[in-house]
Amino acid sequence: MKFTHTLLAGLALAASTVIGGCGPAASDKPKTTETPATKAAGKTEDDAHAKTPHGGTLVEWGAEEYHVEVVVDHTRGELIGYVLGGDAKTATPIKADTLQLTVKQPALKLDMKAQPQAGDSDGKCSKFVAQDDAFKKDVKLSGVVAGMVNGKPYDGTFEQ
């Protein structure tokens, strides 16, 4: 009799595992944020976040504290970094003379020099530029943009 109870308990446990499944619960799945406008367009808010003011590639600094939009001007041989706020849209001037750029291929380490834009004030800048003939070639670039904001180091990777 004891054997029968143990057997039935084991079968019940096995059946509950098969019926219940072993995958993550629906609440464990990553959520995307949808607004009525993005849902109607078939896009998530993350898709909208990926649109940049200058059509470049977005680099995240910190936990969405800042962003740097990387844009390549092949005609002038420039890689431009626009410092943006947490919304990834608003120019956010920082007190810095340079940002550091490291490109994987071709292997480059360059300073991106401050080029203040209209609206930048108080010795702060939201546009930084590095020049090199390598940027005149229409090739995919990847690397790191690093800098200091209020004494705190930031860096983020990009891939075009």
Secondary structure as GFF3:
##gff-version 3
##sequence-region A 1 160
A	DSSP	alpha_helix	2	20	.	.	.	ID=ss1
A	DSSP	three_ten_helix	26	28	.	.	.	ID=ss2
A	DSSP	alpha_helix	36	40	.	.	.	ID=ss3
A	DSSP	alpha_helix	45	49	.	.	.	ID=ss4
A	DSSP	beta_strand	57	61	.	.	.	ID=ss5
A	DSSP	beta_strand	66	73	.	.	.	ID=ss6
A	DSSP	beta_strand	78	84	.	.	.	ID=ss7
A	DSSP	beta_strand	98	103	.	.	.	ID=ss8
A	DSSP	beta_strand	108	114	.	.	.	ID=ss9
A	DSSP	beta_strand	127	131	.	.	.	ID=ss10
A	DSSP	three_ten_helix	133	136	.	.	.	ID=ss11
A	DSSP	beta_strand	142	149	.	.	.	ID=ss12
A	DSSP	beta_strand	152	159	.	.	.	ID=ss13
###
